[in-house]
Amino acid sequence: MTAEEQPTMEPVIWFEGTLIRDPQPHGGQDDWLLETLVDPDGDAPKITIRAHGAEHSANIRDNARKGSRLMVKGTAGDEGSGVDIEATSLAFDPSHDDPDGKQ
């Protein structure tokens, strides 16, 4: 197998954060942008997450609001797209958070 034939493994990103605004529709019916911060009280940069698909869409409609905690598994967004992470899995209010949102 030559180098061109070897599949490249894209790094997986795990990310926890807090939504800084309500999810925004993006493009099609099941396409969303989520803007988050790692530390909502700090000066960390904003992270933009794109979630696409009917399952993500239902989860976002039911659970995502400004201030919601979330855990994301995904891959890096395309350079220049404005998307930092392409979500493959989303969880809102992760179970390791207390009901008041504190860890």
C-alpha positions in Angstrom: 0.0 0.0 0.0 1.4 3.4 -1.0 1.1 6.5 1.1 -1.7 7.8 -1.1 -3.7 4.6 -0.5 -3.5 4.8 3.3 -6.6 6.3 4.9 -6.0 9.4 7.0 -7.5 9.4 10.5 -9.0 12.8 11.3 -8.4 13.7 15.0 -11.5 13.5 17.2 -12.2 16.5 19.4 -14.0 16.3 22.7 -15.3 19.6 24.0 -17.3 20.9 26.9 -18.8 24.3 27.0 -21.8 26.6 27.6 -24.0 28.0 24.9 -23.6 31.8 24.7 -26.8 32.2 22.6 -29.7 30.2 21.4 -28.9 27.8 18.5 -29.1 29.4 15.1 -30.5 27.6 12.0 -27.8 27.4 9.3 -28.5 26.5 5.7 -31.0 23.6 5.6 -33.7 22.4 7.9 -31.5 20.1 10.0 -28.4 22.3 10.0 -27.5 24.3 13.2 -24.7 26.6 14.5 -24.0 26.5 18.2 -21.8 29.3 19.8 -20.1 28.2 23.0 -17.4 29.2 25.5 -15.2 26.8 27.4 -15.4 29.2 30.4 -18.4 31.5 30.2 -17.0 33.7 33.0 -13.5 34.0 31.4 -12.1 35.5 28.3 -11.8 32.3 26.3 -12.5 32.6 22.6 -15.9 31.6 21.2 -16.1 28.1 19.7 -18.6 27.6 16.8 -20.0 24.2 16.4 -22.0 22.9 13.4 -24.5 20.1 14.0 -26.3 18.5 11.0 -29.0 15.9 10.8 -32.4 15.0 12.1 -31.2 13.5 15.4 -29.1 16.5 16.2 -32.0 18.8 15.2 -34.5 17.1 17.5 -31.9 17.1 20.4 -31.2 20.8 19.8 -34.9 21.8 19.6 -35.7 19.9 22.8 -32.6 20.8 25.0 -30.5 23.6 23.7 -30.9 27.2 25.1 -28.6 30.0 25.9 -26.8 29.0 29.1 -27.1 25.2 28.5 -24.0 23.2 29.2 -23.0 20.8 26.5 -20.5 18.1 25.6 -19.5 17.7 22.0 -17.6 15.0 20.1 -16.6 16.0 16.6 -13.9 16.8 14.1 -12.3 20.1 13.0 -14.3 22.4 10.8 -13.1 23.3 7.3 -10.6 26.1 7.4 -12.2 29.5 6.5 -15.8 28.2 7.0 -16.3 29.9 10.4 -17.0 26.5 12.0 -14.5 25.3 14.6 -16.0 21.8 15.2 -18.3 19.6 13.1 -20.4 17.7 15.7 -20.7 13.9 15.5 -22.3 13.7 19.0 -24.0 16.2 21.3 -25.1 15.9 24.9 -26.8 18.8 26.7 -26.5 19.2 30.5 -24.0 16.3 30.9 -24.8 14.0 33.8 -21.6 14.9 35.6 -22.9 18.4 36.1 -25.0 19.2 39.2 -28.6 20.3 38.5 -27.6 23.9 39.2 -25.0 23.6 36.4 -22.0 23.5 38.7 -19.4 20.7 38.3 
